[in-house]
Amino acid sequence: MAEFEFAGMTFKGGKAAIVFTALSTLGGASWAAFEVYKDYMDMKEIVQNIDVGAIDARNAVIETKLDEAIDYTRDIKNSLKDDITRIERVSDTTSGRVKDIQSEIDGRLREVSDLARETEKDVRDTMRDLEDRIENKMDKLETSLEDKLQKALDNPLAD
């Protein structure tokens, strides 16, 4: 069996394996602690070399640009809102004008329709009067011709 002495103590068999395991664990833990410490020191150096003033200046520029973008967006929004309001007013005005014109056109169409009916009635009345006059004159002419024809038949020598 293996036997060894460490710090004034002698270890044999299974105890030696336990001590060896404990020592290797202690060594691994030490190495891990060293790596963590090394990473910490590297990060500390990086953090110490960071130019906070440059970051603040860059953040200030970004904030200024962001504020300008917000103002520009607000201006665009207000301009669009004004444009929409103006378009609505123009649309309402145009709609009102169209209604007025439509109403005026409807009124004039009614007047023209009424005038056309009156004119048609007048033309019919005039045509009836003309037919009656022509008929009367035709009757008179027929009567006159019949009289002359009768006279000529009654007295063929008289002229």
C-alpha positions in Angstrom: 0.0 0.0 0.0 1.0 3.5 -0.7 1.9 5.6 2.1 3.1 9.2 2.3 3.7 11.9 4.8 2.4 15.4 4.6 2.6 18.2 7.2 3.9 15.8 9.8 1.1 13.3 9.2 1.3 9.9 7.6 -1.4 8.8 5.2 -2.0 5.2 4.1 -4.4 3.6 1.5 -7.8 5.2 1.2 -6.9 8.2 3.3 -4.1 8.9 0.8 -6.6 9.0 -2.0 -8.8 11.4 -0.1 -5.8 13.7 0.7 -4.7 13.5 -2.9 -8.2 14.4 -4.1 -8.4 17.2 -1.5 -5.1 18.6 -2.6 -5.9 18.5 -6.3 -9.3 20.2 -5.6 -7.4 22.8 -3.6 -5.0 23.3 -6.5 -7.9 23.6 -9.0 -9.7 26.1 -6.8 -6.5 28.1 -6.5 -6.0 28.1 -10.2 -9.7 29.1 -10.8 -9.3 31.9 -8.2 -6.2 33.1 -10.0 -8.0 33.2 -13.4 -10.9 35.1 -11.8 -8.5 37.6 -10.3 -6.7 37.9 -13.6 -10.0 38.6 -15.4 -10.9 41.1 -12.7 -7.6 42.9 -13.1 -8.0 43.0 -16.9 -11.5 44.4 -16.6 -10.3 46.9 -14.0 -7.7 48.1 -16.5 -10.3 48.4 -19.3 -12.8 50.2 -17.0 -10.0 52.6 -15.9 -9.2 53.4 -19.5 -12.8 54.2 -20.5 -13.2 57.8 -21.4 -16.3 58.8 -19.5 -16.2 62.3 -20.9 -16.2 61.0 -24.5 -19.2 58.7 -23.7 -21.0 61.7 -22.0 -20.3 63.8 -25.1 -21.5 61.1 -27.4 -24.6 60.6 -25.3 -25.3 64.4 -25.4 -25.0 64.4 -29.2 -27.4 61.4 -29.4 -29.8 63.1 -27.0 -29.7 66.3 -29.1 -30.3 64.5 -32.3 -33.1 62.5 -30.6 -34.7 65.8 -29.4 -34.4 67.3 -32.9 -36.0 64.2 -34.4 -38.8 64.4 -31.9 -39.4 68.1 -32.6 -39.2 67.4 -36.4 -41.7 64.5 -36.0 -44.0 66.8 -33.9 -43.8 69.5 -36.6 -44.7 67.0 -39.3 -47.6 65.7 -37.2 -48.9 69.2 -36.6 -48.5 70.1 -40.3 -50.4 67.0 -41.3 -53.1 67.8 -38.8 -53.4 71.3 -40.2 -53.4 69.9 -43.8 -56.2 67.5 -42.8 -58.2 70.2 -41.2 -57.8 72.5 -44.2 -58.8 69.6 -46.5 -61.9 69.0 -44.4 -62.9 72.7 -44.5 -62.4 72.7 -48.3 -64.4 69.5 -48.6 -67.2 70.9 -46.5 -67.2 74.2 -48.5 -67.1 72.3 -51.8 -69.9 70.0 -50.6 -72.0 73.0 -49.6 -71.4 74.7 -53.0 -72.3 71.5 -54.8 -75.5 71.2 -52.9 -76.3 74.9 -53.7 -75.5 74.4 -57.4 -77.5 71.2 -57.5 -80.5 73.0 -55.8 -80.2 75.8 -58.3 -80.0 73.4 -61.3 -83.0 71.5 -60.0 -84.9 74.8 -59.7 -83.9 75.8 -63.2 -84.8 72.4 -64.6 -88.3 72.7 -63.0 -88.6 76.2 -64.6 -87.6 74.9 -68.0 -89.9 71.9 -67.6 -92.8 74.2 -66.7 -92.0 76.5 -69.6 -91.8 73.6 -72.0 -95.2 72.4 -70.8 -96.7 75.9 -71.2 -95.1 76.3 -74.6 -96.4 72.9 -75.7 -99.9 73.8 -74.5 -99.7 77.2 -76.3 -98.6 75.5 -79.5 -101.5 73.0 -79.2 -103.9 75.8 -78.6 -102.5 77.8 -81.5 -102.7 74.7 -83.8 -106.3 74.1 -82.8 -107.1 77.7 -83.5 -105.3 77.5 -86.8 -107.1 74.3 -87.7 -110.5 75.9 -86.7 -109.7 79.0 -88.9 -108.6 76.9 -91.8 -111.7 74.7 -91.4 -113.9 77.7 -91.3 -112.3 79.2 -94.3 -112.4 75.9 -96.1 -116.1 75.7 -95.2 -116.7 79.2 -96.6 -114.7 78.4 -99.7 -116.6 75.2 -100.2 -119.9 77.1 -99.7 -118.8 79.8 -102.1 -117.6 77.3 -104.7 -120.9 75.3 -104.3 -122.9 78.5 -104.8 -120.9 79.5 -107.9 -121.1 76.0 -109.2 -124.8 75.9 -108.5 -125.3 79.3 -110.3 -123.3 78.1 -113.2 -125.4 75.0 -113.4 -128.6 76.9 -113.1 -127.6 79.5 -115.7 -124.8 78.2 -117.9 -124.7 81.4 -120.0 -124.4 83.8 -117.1 -121.0 84.7 -116.1 
